Amino acid sequence: MECSPTRTGSLITPAGRRLMWRSAVISVFLISFAFFSIWAFFHYRPTGPMAWLLALLPSLGIIGQMAVFGVYLSEEKDELNVAILVKSMLWSIGGTLSVTTVWGYLEAFAHIRRLELLWVYPIFVVFQVISSLVVRWRYR
């Protein structure tokens, strides 16, 4: 089932549907792994290799999300959809880099509270949502 010619730039392509499905599945794993790790650390206070494994577990979902985007870019036949995702990801990376750099200088010179690195991916996701809406709006 191909996308309708009147819906260019939409995720209604077969590759777009697979992206949404894979992203949803990976998101469930990411959230589940994060909650499980938090629960395990709260209740069992693991140390050594088990602590390392539990600490790394949530990052597997983030790595999975990046892999899903890479697979989508190789599968998508609609060049406009590819361009929209690439542009929105570049804006997201730039926004995340800007926020974390400014925060780093504020930490170093203004002695504000340290930004925990686990917030970098959520910052990226916020920028990704905003930038994808803006980039799609520009192509409508």
MDAnalysis code that builds the backbone (N, CA, C; Angstrom):
import MDAnalysis as mda
import numpy as np

u = mda.Universe.empty(420, n_residues=140, atom_resindex=np.repeat(np.arange(140), 3), trajectory=True)
u.add_TopologyAttr("name", ["N", "CA", "C"] * 140)
u.add_TopologyAttr("resid", np.arange(1, 141))
u.add_TopologyAttr("resname", ["MET", "GLU", "CYS", "SER", "PRO", "THR", "ARG", "THR", "GLY", "SER", "LEU", "ILE", "THR", "PRO", "ALA", "GLY", "ARG", "ARG", "LEU", "MET", "TRP", "ARG", "SER", "ALA", "VAL", "ILE", "SER", "VAL", "PHE", "LEU", "ILE", "SER", "PHE", "ALA", "PHE", "PHE", "SER", "ILE", "TRP", "ALA", "PHE", "PHE", "HIS", "TYR", "ARG", "PRO", "THR", "GLY", "PRO", "MET", "ALA", "TRP", "LEU", "LEU", "ALA", "LEU", "LEU", "PRO", "SER", "LEU", "GLY", "ILE", "ILE", "GLY", "GLN", "MET", "ALA", "VAL", "PHE", "GLY", "VAL", "TYR", "LEU", "SER", "GLU", "GLU", "LYS", "ASP", "GLU", "LEU", "ASN", "VAL", "ALA", "ILE", "LEU", "VAL", "LYS", "SER", "MET", "LEU", "TRP", "SER", "ILE", "GLY", "GLY", "THR", "LEU", "SER", "VAL", "THR", "THR", "VAL", "TRP", "GLY", "TYR", "LEU", "GLU", "ALA", "PHE", "ALA", "HIS", "ILE", "ARG", "ARG", "LEU", "GLU", "LEU", "LEU", "TRP", "VAL", "TYR", "PRO", "ILE", "PHE", "VAL", "VAL", "PHE", "GLN", "VAL", "ILE", "SER", "SER", "LEU", "VAL", "VAL", "ARG", "TRP", "ARG", "TYR", "ARG"])
u.atoms.positions = np.array([
    [0.844, -1.166, 0.000],
    [0.000, 0.000, 0.000],
    [0.899, 1.241, 0.000],
    [0.868, 2.029, -1.053],
    [1.696, 3.220, -1.175],
    [0.954, 4.431, -0.629],
    [1.716, 5.503, -0.409],
    [1.074, 6.711, 0.111],
    [0.353, 7.452, -1.007],
    [-0.629, 8.199, -0.625],
    [-1.402, 8.991, -1.573],
    [-0.552, 10.156, -2.073],
    [-0.607, 10.488, -3.370],
    [0.192, 11.593, -3.883],
    [-0.168, 12.935, -3.256],
    [-1.349, 13.051, -2.694],
    [-1.744, 14.315, -2.073],
    [-1.204, 14.452, -0.656],
    [-0.584, 13.411, -0.142],
    [-0.090, 13.437, 1.237],
    [1.436, 13.416, 1.286],
    [2.130, 14.124, 0.410],
    [3.583, 14.135, 0.442],
    [4.058, 14.751, 1.744],
    [5.161, 14.262, 2.223],
    [5.706, 14.759, 3.468],
    [5.008, 14.214, 4.690],
    [4.157, 13.231, 4.552],
    [3.499, 12.648, 5.717],
    [4.123, 11.289, 5.995],
    [3.889, 10.774, 7.171],
    [4.436, 9.468, 7.536],
    [3.487, 8.343, 7.140],
    [2.639, 8.565, 6.170],
    [1.655, 7.569, 5.783],
    [2.254, 6.548, 4.813],
    [3.538, 6.622, 4.563],
    [4.189, 5.632, 3.709],
    [4.362, 4.338, 4.498],
    [4.589, 3.224, 3.813],
    [4.844, 1.977, 4.544],
    [6.044, 2.086, 5.495],
    [7.107, 2.731, 5.045],
    [8.276, 2.906, 5.917],
    [7.920, 3.782, 7.115],
    [7.068, 4.783, 6.914],
    [6.638, 5.649, 8.010],
    [5.815, 4.907, 9.042],
    [4.943, 4.018, 8.558],
    [4.158, 3.208, 9.501],
    [5.067, 2.275, 10.295],
    [6.055, 1.698, 9.627],
    [6.999, 0.827, 10.351],
    [7.796, 1.631, 11.371],
    [8.173, 2.859, 11.021],
    [8.890, 3.736, 11.957],
    [8.048, 3.974, 13.199],
    [6.777, 4.322, 13.003],
    [5.913, 4.603, 14.156],
    [5.729, 3.358, 15.024],
    [5.531, 2.208, 14.389],
    [5.344, 0.959, 15.132],
    [6.612, 0.609, 15.913],
    [7.759, 0.613, 15.233],
    [9.030, 0.276, 15.888],
    [9.346, 1.254, 17.006],
    [9.093, 2.538, 16.764],
    [9.349, 3.557, 17.783],
    [8.485, 3.330, 19.018],
    [7.234, 2.985, 18.811],
    [6.336, 2.728, 19.939],
    [6.817, 1.526, 20.751],
    [7.209, 0.462, 20.073],
    [7.690, -0.741, 20.768],
    [8.957, -0.424, 21.557],
    [9.909, 0.262, 20.911],
    [11.161, 0.616, 21.586],
    [10.879, 1.536, 22.773],
    [9.929, 2.456, 22.626],
    [9.591, 3.371, 23.726],
    [9.056, 2.610, 24.929],
    [8.248, 1.594, 24.672],
    [7.736, 0.771, 25.778],
    [8.898, 0.101, 26.499],
    [9.842, -0.440, 25.743],
    [11.009, -1.065, 26.367],
    [11.843, -0.041, 27.129],
    [12.065, 1.128, 26.536],
    [12.857, 2.165, 27.187],
    [12.239, 2.544, 28.528],
    [10.949, 2.805, 28.543],
    [10.267, 3.196, 29.785],
    [10.250, 2.051, 30.780],
    [10.000, 0.838, 30.306],
    [9.993, -0.328, 31.190],
    [11.361, -0.561, 31.813],
    [12.417, -0.477, 30.988],
    [13.775, -0.667, 31.502],
    [14.121, 0.411, 32.525],
    [13.714, 1.654, 32.254],
    [14.009, 2.744, 33.192],
    [13.299, 2.518, 34.527],
    [12.004, 2.178, 34.474],
    [11.272, 1.945, 35.716],
    [11.818, 0.731, 36.466],
    [12.164, -0.328, 35.735],
    [12.721, -1.512, 36.379],
    [14.048, -1.193, 37.068],
    [14.908, -0.434, 36.382],
    [16.199, -0.077, 36.974],
    [16.020, 0.778, 38.223],
    [15.134, 1.762, 38.145],
    [14.876, 2.612, 39.312],
    [14.335, 1.772, 40.466],
    [13.386, 0.894, 40.148],
    [12.805, 0.027, 41.178],
    [13.879, -0.864, 41.803],
    [14.728, -1.471, 40.971],
    [15.760, -2.375, 41.479],
    [16.765, -1.628, 42.353],
    [17.163, -0.427, 41.935],
    [18.104, 0.343, 42.755],
    [17.463, 0.783, 44.059],
    [16.197, 1.144, 44.013],
    [15.503, 1.596, 45.218],
    [15.327, 0.456, 46.217],
    [14.972, -0.741, 45.728],
    [14.660, -1.851, 46.625],
    [15.855, -2.724, 46.991],
    [16.816, -2.879, 46.078],
    [17.894, -3.838, 46.316],
    [19.270, -3.219, 46.452],
    [19.437, -1.985, 46.075],
    [20.715, -1.291, 46.165],
    [21.868, -2.164, 45.636],
    [21.805, -2.561, 44.357],
    [22.847, -3.445, 43.814],
    [24.195, -2.737, 43.721],
    [25.244, -3.520, 43.702],
    [26.597, -3.005, 43.558],
    [27.326, -3.833, 42.506],
    [28.497, -3.377, 42.133],
    [29.333, -4.119, 41.208],
    [28.715, -4.264, 39.825],
    [28.970, -5.421, 39.184],
    [28.491, -5.634, 37.814],
    [26.966, -5.521, 37.673],
    [26.220, -5.929, 38.679],
    [24.759, -5.828, 38.602],
    [24.326, -4.361, 38.562],
    [24.975, -3.510, 39.327],
    [24.666, -2.080, 39.310],
    [24.978, -1.494, 37.936],
    [26.097, -1.896, 37.357],
    [26.465, -1.417, 36.027],
    [25.420, -1.859, 35.004],
    [25.023, -3.116, 35.070],
    [24.049, -3.649, 34.122],
    [22.709, -2.921, 34.245],
    [22.248, -2.736, 35.460],
    [20.978, -2.041, 35.667],
    [21.064, -0.573, 35.256],
    [22.221, 0.042, 35.453],
    [22.393, 1.439, 35.056],
    [22.416, 1.588, 33.532],
    [22.939, 0.587, 32.842],
    [23.022, 0.644, 31.382],
    [21.726, 0.221, 30.698],
    [20.894, -0.516, 31.379],
    [19.681, -1.076, 30.775],
    [18.793, -0.027, 30.086],
    [18.475, 1.104, 30.727],
    [17.612, 2.084, 30.050],
    [18.236, 2.663, 28.779],
    [19.556, 2.743, 28.735],
    [20.198, 3.311, 27.546],
    [20.039, 2.420, 26.325],
    [19.730, 1.144, 26.518],
    [19.485, 0.262, 25.375],
    [18.285, 0.745, 24.561],
    [17.276, 1.271, 25.230],
    [16.117, 1.807, 24.533],
    [16.471, 3.033, 23.702],
    [17.334, 3.878, 24.232],
    [17.765, 5.076, 23.504],
    [18.580, 4.672, 22.278],
    [19.476, 3.715, 22.446],
    [20.256, 3.208, 21.316],
    [19.315, 2.577, 20.294],
    [18.290, 1.873, 20.771],
    [17.298, 1.278, 19.884],
    [16.551, 2.334, 19.080],
    [16.195, 3.445, 19.721],
    [15.496, 4.519, 19.011],
    [16.371, 5.082, 17.886],
    [17.643, 5.273, 18.159],
    [18.541, 5.785, 17.127],
    [18.661, 4.781, 15.975],
    [18.693, 3.503, 16.304],
    [18.748, 2.462, 15.267],
    [17.471, 2.470, 14.429],
    [16.327, 2.667, 15.076],
    [15.050, 2.716, 14.358],
    [15.053, 3.872, 13.358],
    [15.572, 5.031, 13.757],
    [15.662, 6.158, 12.829],
    [16.577, 5.825, 11.654],
    [17.699, 5.160, 11.930],
    [18.614, 4.776, 10.859],
    [17.984, 3.802, 9.882],
    [17.258, 2.831, 10.404],
    [16.570, 1.863, 9.537],
    [15.524, 2.582, 8.691],
    [14.781, 3.493, 9.303],
    [13.769, 4.252, 8.560],
    [14.412, 5.017, 7.404],
    [15.530, 5.674, 7.662],
    [16.184, 6.451, 6.610],
    [16.627, 5.574, 5.449],
    [16.980, 4.328, 5.736],
    [17.382, 3.426, 4.649],
    [16.182, 2.828, 3.926],
    [15.027, 2.744, 4.583],
    [13.833, 2.141, 3.986],
    [12.947, 3.142, 3.240],
    [12.940, 4.383, 3.692],
    [12.010, 5.370, 3.148],
    [12.358, 5.714, 1.702],
    [11.367, 5.637, 0.846],
    [11.542, 5.955, -0.573],
    [11.194, 7.413, -0.877],
    [10.357, 8.024, -0.053],
    [9.936, 9.408, -0.256],
    [11.046, 10.344, 0.235],
    [11.690, 11.030, -0.707],
    [12.819, 11.893, -0.351],
    [12.404, 13.065, 0.528],
    [11.181, 13.528, 0.392],
    [10.711, 14.618, 1.246],
    [10.641, 14.170, 2.701],
    [10.132, 12.965, 2.941],
    [10.079, 12.444, 4.312],
    [11.480, 12.309, 4.899],
    [12.422, 11.835, 4.091],
    [13.806, 11.708, 4.555],
    [14.365, 13.087, 4.891],
    [14.147, 14.053, 4.008],
    [14.652, 15.408, 4.243],
    [14.051, 16.014, 5.511],
    [12.759, 15.797, 5.723],
    [12.102, 16.340, 6.912],
    [12.708, 15.740, 8.178],
    [12.899, 14.415, 8.204],
    [13.474, 13.785, 9.395],
    [14.906, 14.248, 9.622],
    [15.701, 14.298, 8.560],
    [17.101, 14.711, 8.705],
    [17.180, 16.154, 9.198],
    [16.387, 17.047, 8.609],
    [16.413, 18.446, 9.048],
    [15.950, 18.583, 10.496],
    [14.893, 17.883, 10.842],
    [14.402, 18.012, 12.221],
    [15.402, 17.421, 13.215],
    [16.087, 16.346, 12.821],
    [17.107, 15.788, 13.726],
    [18.301, 16.729, 13.864],
    [18.684, 17.390, 12.765],
    [19.784, 18.355, 12.858],
    [19.411, 19.518, 13.769],
    [18.170, 20.026, 13.650],
    [17.718, 21.079, 14.553],
    [17.697, 20.579, 16.000],
    [17.285, 19.339, 16.192],
    [17.220, 18.767, 17.542],
    [18.605, 18.636, 18.153],
    [19.534, 18.157, 17.352],
    [20.916, 18.020, 17.832],
    [21.486, 19.396, 18.162],
    [21.231, 20.371, 17.281],
    [21.705, 21.729, 17.536],
    [21.091, 22.337, 18.785],
    [19.799, 22.130, 18.969],
    [19.140, 22.644, 20.172],
    [19.677, 22.003, 21.432],
    [19.866, 20.691, 21.388],
    [20.396, 19.968, 22.544],
    [21.820, 20.411, 22.847],
    [22.631, 20.543, 21.808],
    [24.010, 21.004, 21.990],
    [24.034, 22.414, 22.573],
    [23.148, 23.270, 22.092],
    [23.098, 24.643, 22.610],
    [22.724, 24.670, 24.091],
    [21.661, 23.948, 24.450],
    [21.215, 23.935, 25.847],
    [22.300, 23.366, 26.761],
    [22.889, 22.252, 26.368],
    [23.890, 21.623, 27.242],
    [25.174, 22.442, 27.318],
    [25.543, 23.131, 26.238],
    [26.734, 23.984, 26.269],
    [26.512, 25.193, 27.164],
    [25.367, 25.859, 26.985],
    [25.059, 27.013, 27.835],
    [25.018, 26.579, 29.294],
    [24.374, 25.444, 29.563],
    [24.290, 24.961, 30.938],
    [25.690, 24.653, 31.491],
    [26.534, 24.076, 30.651],
    [27.905, 23.772, 31.083],
    [28.678, 25.015, 31.481],
    [28.545, 26.089, 30.689],
    [29.207, 27.339, 31.053],
    [28.614, 27.928, 32.324],
    [27.293, 27.816, 32.480],
    [26.672, 28.307, 33.712],
    [27.162, 27.500, 34.922],
    [27.338, 26.193, 34.743],
    [27.884, 25.367, 35.829],
    [29.291, 25.822, 36.188],
    [30.106, 26.050, 35.158],
    [31.513, 26.378, 35.383],
    [31.708, 27.764, 35.982],
    [30.948, 28.744, 35.501],
    [31.218, 30.117, 35.902],
    [30.198, 30.699, 36.876],
    [28.947, 30.270, 36.814],
    [27.920, 30.821, 37.699],
    [27.594, 29.849, 38.830],
    [28.224, 28.683, 38.796],
    [28.071, 27.671, 39.845],
    [26.618, 27.271, 40.079],
    [25.874, 27.120, 38.990],
    [24.509, 26.627, 39.127],
    [24.545, 25.107, 39.284],
    [23.393, 24.558, 39.578],
    [23.281, 23.118, 39.798],
    [23.707, 22.342, 38.553],
    [24.361, 21.232, 38.755],
    [24.847, 20.382, 37.669],
    [23.673, 19.761, 36.922],
    [23.761, 19.731, 35.581],
    [22.759, 19.076, 34.746],
    [23.108, 17.597, 34.659],
    [22.237, 16.764, 35.167],
    [22.459, 15.323, 35.081],
    [22.415, 14.894, 33.620],
    [23.382, 14.095, 33.205],
    [23.482, 13.700, 31.804],
    [22.294, 12.880, 31.327],
    [21.588, 12.242, 32.221],
    [20.440, 11.458, 31.777],
    [19.316, 12.336, 31.246],
    [19.415, 13.654, 31.413],
    [18.415, 14.577, 30.874],
    [18.722, 14.984, 29.438],
    [19.876, 14.627, 28.906],
    [20.233, 15.031, 27.546],
    [19.268, 14.428, 26.524],
    [18.945, 13.151, 26.645],
    [18.030, 12.527, 25.685],
    [16.618, 13.110, 25.772],
    [16.044, 13.301, 26.961],
    [14.736, 13.969, 27.000],
    [14.757, 15.376, 26.393],
    [15.842, 16.110, 26.582],
    [15.965, 17.432, 25.950],
    [15.945, 17.267, 24.433],
    [16.694, 16.280, 23.932],
    [16.716, 15.999, 22.497],
    [15.317, 15.663, 21.982],
    [14.583, 14.847, 22.724],
    [13.236, 14.444, 22.298],
    [12.314, 15.661, 22.221],
    [12.398, 16.549, 23.192],
    [11.572, 17.764, 23.161],
    [11.898, 18.580, 21.909],
    [13.191, 18.772, 21.647],
    [13.580, 19.498, 20.439],
    [13.151, 18.752, 19.178],
    [13.195, 17.418, 19.198],
    [12.792, 16.626, 18.036],
    [11.308, 16.829, 17.725],
    [10.488, 16.799, 18.745],
    [9.045, 16.993, 18.544],
    [8.780, 18.391, 17.986],
    [9.362, 19.393, 18.605],
    [9.134, 20.773, 18.166],
    [9.663, 20.982, 16.752],
    [10.889, 20.542, 16.500],
    [11.484, 20.793, 15.191],
    [10.781, 20.006, 14.081],
    [10.318, 18.799, 14.365],
    [9.620, 18.051, 13.318],
    [8.298, 18.724, 12.965],
    [7.614, 19.283, 13.958],
    [6.375, 20.018, 13.671],
    [6.654, 21.269, 12.834],
    [7.707, 21.996, 13.190],
    [8.050, 23.219, 12.467],
    [8.501, 22.897, 11.039],
    [9.361, 21.890, 10.886],
    [9.861, 21.546, 9.549],
    [8.706, 21.042, 8.677],
    [7.842, 20.205, 9.223],
    [6.673, 19.737, 8.449],
    [5.764, 20.897, 8.074],
    [5.573, 21.836, 9.001],
    [4.732, 22.989, 8.730],
    [5.305, 23.814, 7.569],
    [6.632, 23.930, 7.518],
    [7.275, 24.697, 6.451],
    [7.075, 24.041, 5.092],
    [6.903, 22.723, 5.051],
    [6.733, 22.000, 3.785],
    [5.270, 21.802, 3.388],
    [4.344, 22.262, 4.200],
    [2.932, 21.995, 3.876],
    [2.460, 22.759, 2.670],
])
